[in-house]
Amino acid sequence: MKHLPAALLALSLAVPAHADGLSDAADAALAGDAVAWEFVEGITTEVGPRQAGTEAEARGRAWAMEWLRGQGFARVAEEPYTMKTWVRGEERAEIVSPFPQPLRITALGNSAATPAEGLTAEVVGFMTYADLEAAPAGSLAGKIAFISHDMRPTQDGSGYSFAGPARWTGPALAASKGAVATVIRSIGTESHRTPHTGGTTFPEGAAATPAGALSNPDADNLERMLARAEGRPVTMKLVLTPRVLGDTQSGNVVAEVTGRNPSLPPVLLACHLDSWDLGTGAIDDASGCGIIAAAAKAVAATGQPLRTIRLLFAGAEETGVWGGNAYAAAHKDEPIAAALESDFGADRIWRLDSNFHTSNPELHNKLAQSVARFGVAGSTAEATGGADIGIARDQKTAILDLQQDGTRYFDLHHTPDDTLDKVDPAQLRQNVAVWTQVVGILANEAKAIKPAR
Amino acid sequence: MKHLPAALLALSLAVPAHADGLSDAADAALAGDAVAWEFVEGITTEVGPRQAGTEAEARGRAWAMEWLRGQGFARVAEEPYTMKTWVRGEERAEIVSPFPQPLRITALGNSAATPAEGLTAEVVGFMTYADLEAAPAGSLAGKIAFISHDMRPTQDGSGYSFAGPARWTGPALAASKGAVATVIRSIGTESHRTPHTGGTTFPEGAAATPAGALSNPDADNLERMLARAEGRPVTMKLVLTPRVLGDTQSGNVVAEVTGRNPSLPPVLLACHLDSWDLGTGAIDDASGCGIIAAAAKAVAATGQPLRTIRLLFAGAEETGVWGGNAYAAAHKDEPIAAALESDFGADRIWRLDSNFHTSNPELHNKLAQSVARFGVAGSTAEATGGADIGIARDQKTAILDLQQDGTRYFDLHHTPDDTLDKVDPAQLRQNVAVWTQVVGILANEAKAIKPAR
């Protein structure tokens, strides 16, 4: 722009956002966006952990609303809902015999409590979820099941689908075969003594049992103990004292960049504000909220967009998508143009997926081409969207997934190690650049974007 | 050896150890030693943490003695002594205001206890030890001192000397200026929520105060809080309830490969058997014990050495070199030919130092040349020996330091993460190869080895 005559320059600033201004804004975000970092640093330092349904999450909402107002967003508001809240208590595990030593454990969300003085039982080990499935009915009566299903890093996060069932339904499966408690190998890809928490589910009507995750080094050690015990029982003492608080209040935070034509369906950008309690929720998911807010602000700075850009900082994602579900229920009659969520850390985006690459290839290709310079490839994978944009799935609206590199995500996910130092500022800025480019195009797209199905 | 006539082969097995047999043994250790790994895996799995002066350390001694006998060592014995024992209790820290959230902390050895309900006070931060030194007398009255002295990785471990004083004497220094407690940034080079413990010292007659180490991410966070508080006091609640058990029994474990001439001073190889309680003591220092035992066994397998090789698996190194001191006192009248200790993890040896490179350059150079093929350089640095071979310093005998690469040692040192998975089997074997070569030469050296001073 340096060599434009002043009159032309003035004109260029007066018109609505256009491709060049948007590209410049995305390039500027890559070079030096500070908005996303400021959000992540601020909320992790001044609030820290923000567990769903707790007063810490409420402090997170208050902090985020003040910050969003400070950044110039319109219609910043809280949308409350009621949810069921579970909180962690004491958590300890130790091998009693034949090789007495402490193990590092954390309770899984929805775990039942052991007696305060603990529960002691023999451990029965299963190397995979399938091995546990194959155990005969009743065969775990009085035993602690140990599911050691191992997870390896994957760029696209698919390792989570491979290993995740051990946490999601492993404890319920073991309980159905008589187990008095279940410990799993952490659903995580690193080797530190920081076990990974996360929710587990017991079927309607089935009693919950105590359920915890051992750190990977502890799971390795327990495998070795079972091998070295040579038939002697390996006995574990488990103390887990979580509590169910029952119904508590939580809430979503919403904000927007109001479009020139607010009667058009908006573009919905989502993230979640709650975090597990062990870390400070820097990558899961303060980064997501920082990225979408920074991008929306950068787009607004290029000129008022045609469509409204709506931000949803969802509450209580981790413990059952309470916020996303509440948003879908409250706004079900408000059509959305397109929706996308950032909830996979802060590492670089490597692929753009949509659910309209066949129904609207022109727009899909335009989007893909616009971010190719940031190292993002288009794809023909079907975008399905993040947990908190169920509303878009309900409405069968356009969805994009800006796929982040997940290679190290599960090193940190749901652990005490989810802290600010794990966010790479350069990769965070690449996210903001890509989102700025994509959101700017979507928010200025006049036509309806038809998804394929 | 494949093509030697059978008669020659029989002869070669009958003669004492010689250069070729030794080289073959060292090469074989590099290719496939399993003895060191077996020790490290066995003791970390079947015993786990082995804190000095506790029953866990006693189980470690019993396990090690049985293992040494099983490996064929002679004169395996326990040499008991009495020591003062401190054990960890509960440990929690949280910021009360203005940014309430929990922090990850561990008590330092010799820390005093807070009241059971905790101690709450304002935090005063110091970026370096020198900053704390500069604080006026009395200026910390009623405060918690926070020493955030930062440590970077160094290959030669010199970062420990740079940052270590913050732990070794920082709490005493802060107490002398009125501090009611001290928290330090962990003396460690990684960024995980696994704080590093280790001993701190209070001068004779000075009362101990509560003292703990925050993990590096928590120290980062506290620094940011102090910056963002903008003059408001940052208040911390600290709960540390360690106990002093007083005098308890501990012991060294000794064993040997008896030499052809047991009247010659032996070669002393040391490591320590105790570990801090947080991890399983895989790199600190089960690996050291595995390495020296594997090397001594490999040397013995080449033929009976001229001199006895004495193994010292010292007790209670971590909490004040109780075992090393007891050994020095008990054996002070028994001359030693040369001494060396392995106590810096399991990563590869990169340098050979001695204290006789000027007084006996022929032997120094022979040793250095013998391990050059393993990537080990000779040096003119003065070897001073490990903590447990004070006896060699007392006797002014020959000392060697087989320097291990310390770049990642302080990622793990004194943390829960000191576990088997951190030991690289290939690097462990390189250690055994180098030790086999060096110990074999020393144990067959007929002449006295005069150190330079």
Interface residues (C-beta under 8 A of the other chain):
Chain A: E41 T44 T45 E46 V47 G48 P49 A56 R59 P98 F99 P100 Q101 P102 R104 S191 H192 R193 T194 N216 P217 D220 N221 R224 M225 R228 G279 T280 T415 P416 D417 T419 L420 D421 K422
Chain B: E41 G42 T44 T45 E46 V47 G48 P49 A56 R59 P98 F99 P100 Q101 P102 R104 S191 H192 R193 T194 N216 P217 D220 N221 R224 M225 R228 G279 T280 T415 P416 D417 T419 L420 D421 K422
